[in-house]
């Protein structure tokens, strides 16, 4: 009976820890994990234009898809813990995301710090086993810049820059295409700051809508999302169904940025922006299939 009790207790603790880890990344499942997994998978399927190994079969890519998704999540988890464990972040999350582990008191800041260190070690170990070690280490460095040095708080330009670099650390290959993706994120990722303005203001963050005004922020999105849609299509020299879908989704984002301005609307627009980013990721494959 005692052994059974220990097993039951261990299972309960494991479940709680796994659920806590999921809560740390819940907001970014649809904005980072799923889009960046698509980026890697679609890039791999596009062939030698974006990969370092031209002899990888489509089956190899499909077979490794779970490893790709898990890698993105494992690398993201310690970054998110570090981002959420600081006192000002907890104050912000009490307003914007009270269900997160720290504002809901599911975990203490000290235990979150230890959990973060363990997850960093796990991410590096997993990267050694399946690949992506350089990107994992780059993510740690960017996390320190973003969280430890306050890169997310002191300058809206620095915040967007680190965000754009973070997006492309998950995979490397054709430098010019990754440059376009980085520039796209750098000039449009401020869309994520619109629904968080109240919490960011309490925390003292200098985001684009707070520094330059929400009107400027919305117009920058409305202009630059269509611009990068056209630029990406011209880069890959493709006019196909994915290109049309990309244009439709991008136009939707631009229209909503100007015409749907409530907090709930902005949250939905940010989700659609992430779908638009995935549609951009499909263009190399569309070009390869011509």
N, C-alpha and C positions, 0 to 999 in steps of 0.2 A: 504493500500500500504506500509506503514511504517513497519508493522508487517511482511509482506511478504518479504520486503527487509532485515530485521533482520534475518529471517529464512534462506534466501538465502545466506547471509553473513556467518552465523554460519555454514551452510552446507559446504561452500567453505573452511572455516578455518579447519573444521573437516577433510575434504578430504585431505587438505594439510598436516595436522599433521599425519594422518594415512599413507600417502605416504612417509613422512619423516621417520616415524618409520620403514617402510618397507625398505627404503634405508639403514638405519643403520644395518639391518640384512640381506640384500640381498645376500652378499657374503657367509653367513653361512647357508642359507636355504638348500643348497645341501650338506653342510659339517657337520652341527650340527643338524638342526631341523629335516630333513628327516631321516638321519641315526639313531639319538638317539630315534626318535619316533618308528622306526622299532625295535630298541633294546628293548624298553619297550613292544611293542606289541608281538614280537616273543618270548621274555622271558616269558610273561604272558601265551601265548599259549602252552609253553613247560611244564607248570604245576608246581608241587611243587618243582622241582629242582631249580627253580630260584625265586619263589614267596613266600610271607609270608602267603598267603591264598590259601590253596589247593582246596577249594570248589568253586572257581570262574569259571563260565562257559565261553565257547568260545563266546557266545552271549554277556555276560557282558563285555568282553574285547573289542569286536567290537563296542558295544554301547558307550564305554568310549574313543574310539580312538580319536575323535575330541578334547576331554578334554586333552588327553595326548599331542597331537600335539600343542595345544594352550599353555599348561603349559611350554613345552620346549621353545617355542618362547617368552613367557612372561618373563621367567627367563633369557633368553639370551639377550633380548633387553637392559636392563640397563647396563649389562656388556659391550655390544658393544658400547653403548654411552660413557661410561667411557673410554673405550679403544681408542676411536676416537676423544675425545674432547680436548686432550692436544696439545700444540703447536708443539711438535716434531712429534706427530701422524699426524697432519694436513699437515706438510711438507712432510712426507712419502706418505700420500695419494694423494697429488698433483702429485706425480710421478706414484704410483701404481694404485690408484683408485680415479681419479679426480671427478667422479660422486657422491661420497659420500656427505652427507649433509653439512659437515663443509668445505672441500676444495672448494665446488661449491658455498659456501656462502648462502646456503638455510636456514641455521640456525646459530646463533652466539654461541660462546663457552659458554657464560653466560646462554643463554637460554637452551643450551644443558645440562648444569649442572642441572638446575631446572627440566628439562624434565626427566633426569636420576633419580633424587630423587623421583619424582612422580611415575616413572615406578618401582622403587624398592618397594615402598609402595604398588603399585598395584600387583606386583608379590607375595609379602608376603600375601596380602589379598586373592588373588586367590588360593595360596597354602593352606591357612587355610580352604578354602571352598572345594577344591577338593582333597587335600592331597599333600604330597611332601614338607612339610614345612622345615624339616631338610635339605633336599637337596637344597632348595631355600636359606636358611641361609648360608649353606656351600658355595654356589655359590657366595654370597655376600663377604664372607671372602676371597675366592680365587681371586675374582675380585680385592679386595683391595691389595692383595699380588702381583697380576700380573700387575696391573696398578698403584696403589697408591705408592707401594714400588719399582716399577721398575723391578719386577721379570722377565718381558719379555725382558728387555733390557740389564741387567748386566751380565747375564750368560746363555749360551745356555742350560746348564743342568737344571737350574732353570726353564727356559722357557718350556722345554719339560716336566719337572716334574709337573708344574702347569697345563699344557695342559692335561696330562694324568689324573690327579686328577679331572680336570674339566669334562672330558669325563664320569667319573664314578659317579659324583655327581648327575647325572640325574636319577639314579636308584640304589638301593642297595638291596642285597639279598645274594646269594651264594658267600661268600667272596673269595674263591679260584678262581672262574671263573672271578670275577671282578678284582682280582689281575692279572690274565693273560691279560685281556683287558687293564688294566692300564699299564702293562709292554709292551704290544704291541704298544700302543700309544706313550709311553715314548721313545721307541727305534726306532720308524719309522715316527713320526709326523713331523720330520724335512723336510719331503718331501714338506710340505707347504711353506717352506722358500726359496726353489730354485727359483721360479719365482719372488720373492720379494727382491732379493739380492740388486738391485740398490737402492730401497727406504730404505731398512733396513740399508744399508751402510751410506746413507745420515743422517739417524736418529741416527746412532751410536749404533745400536743394535748388540749384540754379539750372532748371530745365528750359528747353526752348520756349514752351508756352508761358512759363513764368517770367523769363527774362525778356523775351521779345513780344509777348502777347499771344493769346490764342488765335487771334485773327491772322497774324503773320504765319503762325505755325500751320494753320489750316490751308492757307493759300500756298505755302511751300509744298505741302503734300499734294494739293490739287494740281500743281504745275509739274512737280518733279516725278510723280508716279507715272503719268503718261510719257514724260520725256524718257525715262529709263526703259519703259516698255518698248518704245521705238528704237532706242539705242541698242538694246539687247537683240531685238529682231534683226536689225541691220548687221550687228556683229556676227550673228550666225547665218545671215543671208537666207532666211527661211520665211516663207509665207504658207502656213499650214494651219490645221485645226488647233494645235497648241498655241500658235501665235495669236489666232483670233480669240481663243479663250483668255489668254493673257491680257489682251487688249480690253476685252469686256470686263474682266475682273478689275483691272487697273482703273478703268473708267468709273466703275462702281465705287471704288475706294475714293477717287477724286471727288465724285459727286457727293458722296456721303460726308466727306470731310468738311464740305462747305454748307451742306443742307441738313445734316443730322447731328445735332450738337449737344444732346443731353449726355450725361455720364454713361447711361446704358447704351445709347447709340454709339458713343466713342469706343466702348469696349467691343461692341460687335464689329465696328469698322476696323479695329486693330486685328481682330480675328480674320476678317476678309483680307486685310493686308498680308497676313501670313499665308493665306491661300494664294494670293498674287505672287508672293515670293516663290512658292512651290511651282507655280506655273512658269516662272522665269527659269527655274531649275530644269524644266522639261525641254527647253529650247535646244540644248546640245543634242539630246536624243532625237528630237524632230529633225534637226539638221543632218544627223548621221543616217536617218532613215529615208532621206530624199532619193 
